[in-house]
Amino acid sequence: MLTKEIKKGTKVKLRNGWEAKTLESARKTTCLCEVYGFVTECGSVYSHDIVAVLDENDHWAPVTEYTPGQLKCKKVNDNLPW
């Protein structure tokens, strides 16, 4: 699955293991999501932190490709000192 194919309302799994529901498409470097973590909250999630998508058969399909802009953003974030 490509991140640019993720539509509004899709349930996704994040890199840290939490689940979320997208509130907009994941075409940009960030995506507005309702995240189900310690508490349920809405906020921006980096699109490169979406690792799987729940398909129509309730199976987790891995995200296999990110846009060049999302990969550039990931590279910048990976090089931050914290």
Short mmCIF file of the C-alpha atoms (twelve columns), coordinates in Angstrom:
data_MODEL
# 
_entry.id   MODEL 
# 
loop_
_atom_site.group_PDB 
_atom_site.id 
_atom_site.type_symbol 
_atom_site.label_atom_id 
_atom_site.label_alt_id 
_atom_site.label_comp_id 
_atom_site.label_asym_id 
_atom_site.label_seq_id 
_atom_site.Cartn_x 
_atom_site.Cartn_y 
_atom_site.Cartn_z 
_atom_site.pdbx_PDB_model_num 
ATOM 1  C CA . MET A 1  0.000   0.000  0.000  1 
ATOM 2  C CA . LEU A 2  1.155   3.519  -0.740 1 
ATOM 3  C CA . THR A 3  0.642   6.309  1.779  1 
ATOM 4  C CA . LYS A 4  -0.917  8.485  -0.915 1 
ATOM 5  C CA . GLU A 5  -3.700  5.857  -1.235 1 
ATOM 6  C CA . ILE A 6  -4.749  6.263  2.421  1 
ATOM 7  C CA . LYS A 7  -8.096  8.030  2.528  1 
ATOM 8  C CA . LYS A 8  -10.016 9.860  5.227  1 
ATOM 9  C CA . GLY A 9  -11.585 7.482  7.770  1 
ATOM 10 C CA . THR A 10 -9.022  4.688  7.313  1 
ATOM 11 C CA . LYS A 11 -7.808  2.854  10.408 1 
ATOM 12 C CA . VAL A 12 -3.991  2.741  10.529 1 
ATOM 13 C CA . LYS A 13 -1.233  1.396  12.762 1 
ATOM 14 C CA . LEU A 14 1.549   3.755  13.788 1 
ATOM 15 C CA . ARG A 15 5.254   3.018  14.162 1 
ATOM 16 C CA . ASN A 16 4.940   3.026  17.976 1 
ATOM 17 C CA . GLY A 17 2.198   0.346  17.861 1 
ATOM 18 C CA . TRP A 18 -0.774  2.610  18.537 1 
ATOM 19 C CA . GLU A 19 -3.777  2.673  16.246 1 
ATOM 20 C CA . ALA A 20 -5.379  5.741  14.707 1 
ATOM 21 C CA . LYS A 21 -8.163  6.809  12.345 1 
ATOM 22 C CA . THR A 22 -7.248  9.272  9.629  1 
ATOM 23 C CA . LEU A 23 -9.279  12.471 9.545  1 
ATOM 24 C CA . GLU A 24 -7.796  13.499 6.180  1 
ATOM 25 C CA . SER A 25 -5.825  11.799 3.419  1 
ATOM 26 C CA . ALA A 26 -2.148  10.975 4.027  1 
ATOM 27 C CA . ARG A 27 -0.815  12.603 0.855  1 
ATOM 28 C CA . LYS A 28 1.274   15.257 2.630  1 
ATOM 29 C CA . THR A 29 4.124   14.855 5.137  1 
ATOM 30 C CA . THR A 30 1.636   15.046 8.020  1 
ATOM 31 C CA . CYS A 31 -1.848  13.677 8.424  1 
ATOM 32 C CA . LEU A 32 -4.552  14.664 10.920 1 
ATOM 33 C CA . CYS A 33 -5.526  11.577 12.927 1 
ATOM 34 C CA . GLU A 34 -7.566  10.514 15.926 1 
ATOM 35 C CA . VAL A 35 -4.965  8.507  17.867 1 
ATOM 36 C CA . TYR A 36 -5.909  5.755  20.314 1 
ATOM 37 C CA . GLY A 37 -2.951  5.696  22.712 1 
ATOM 38 C CA . PHE A 38 -2.828  6.319  26.462 1 
ATOM 39 C CA . VAL A 39 -5.809  8.568  25.776 1 
ATOM 40 C CA . THR A 40 -7.774  9.278  22.599 1 
ATOM 41 C CA . GLU A 41 -6.751  12.562 21.031 1 
ATOM 42 C CA . CYS A 42 -6.588  14.285 17.644 1 
ATOM 43 C CA . GLY A 43 -3.392  15.628 16.193 1 
ATOM 44 C CA . SER A 44 -0.915  15.627 13.360 1 
ATOM 45 C CA . VAL A 45 0.958   12.408 12.643 1 
ATOM 46 C CA . TYR A 46 3.932   12.168 10.305 1 
ATOM 47 C CA . SER A 47 2.856   10.112 7.304  1 
ATOM 48 C CA . HIS A 48 6.107   8.145  7.460  1 
ATOM 49 C CA . ASP A 49 5.031   6.928  10.942 1 
ATOM 50 C CA . ILE A 50 2.060   5.066  9.410  1 
ATOM 51 C CA . VAL A 51 3.256   1.483  8.960  1 
ATOM 52 C CA . ALA A 52 0.064   -0.498 8.254  1 
ATOM 53 C CA . VAL A 53 -3.523  -0.015 7.083  1 
ATOM 54 C CA . LEU A 54 -6.562  -2.058 8.116  1 
ATOM 55 C CA . ASP A 55 -8.093  -3.410 4.906  1 
ATOM 56 C CA . GLU A 56 -11.710 -4.392 4.175  1 
ATOM 57 C CA . ASN A 57 -11.014 -7.961 5.397  1 
ATOM 58 C CA . ASP A 58 -9.768  -6.698 8.794  1 
ATOM 59 C CA . HIS A 59 -6.153  -7.585 7.983  1 
ATOM 60 C CA . TRP A 60 -3.224  -5.236 8.491  1 
ATOM 61 C CA . ALA A 61 -1.656  -4.421 5.119  1 
ATOM 62 C CA . PRO A 62 1.863   -2.984 5.437  1 
ATOM 63 C CA . VAL A 63 2.654   0.401  3.934  1 
ATOM 64 C CA . THR A 64 5.382   -0.320 1.415  1 
ATOM 65 C CA . GLU A 65 6.005   3.016  -0.260 1 
ATOM 66 C CA . TYR A 66 6.180   6.635  0.835  1 
ATOM 67 C CA . THR A 67 6.303   9.766  -1.311 1 
ATOM 68 C CA . PRO A 68 9.690   11.459 -1.872 1 
ATOM 69 C CA . GLY A 69 8.599   14.358 0.355  1 
ATOM 70 C CA . GLN A 70 7.651   11.990 3.182  1 
ATOM 71 C CA . LEU A 71 11.016  10.211 2.916  1 
ATOM 72 C CA . LYS A 72 12.841  13.553 2.988  1 
ATOM 73 C CA . CYS A 73 10.886  14.523 6.121  1 
ATOM 74 C CA . LYS A 74 11.770  11.167 7.742  1 
ATOM 75 C CA . LYS A 75 15.466  11.694 6.982  1 
ATOM 76 C CA . VAL A 76 15.376  15.142 8.614  1 
ATOM 77 C CA . ASN A 77 13.550  13.770 11.682 1 
ATOM 78 C CA . ASP A 78 15.945  10.847 12.029 1 
ATOM 79 C CA . ASN A 79 18.875  13.295 12.183 1 
ATOM 80 C CA . LEU A 80 17.411  15.461 14.964 1 
ATOM 81 C CA . PRO A 81 19.404  15.272 18.216 1 
ATOM 82 C CA . TRP A 82 16.499  14.102 20.394 1 
# 
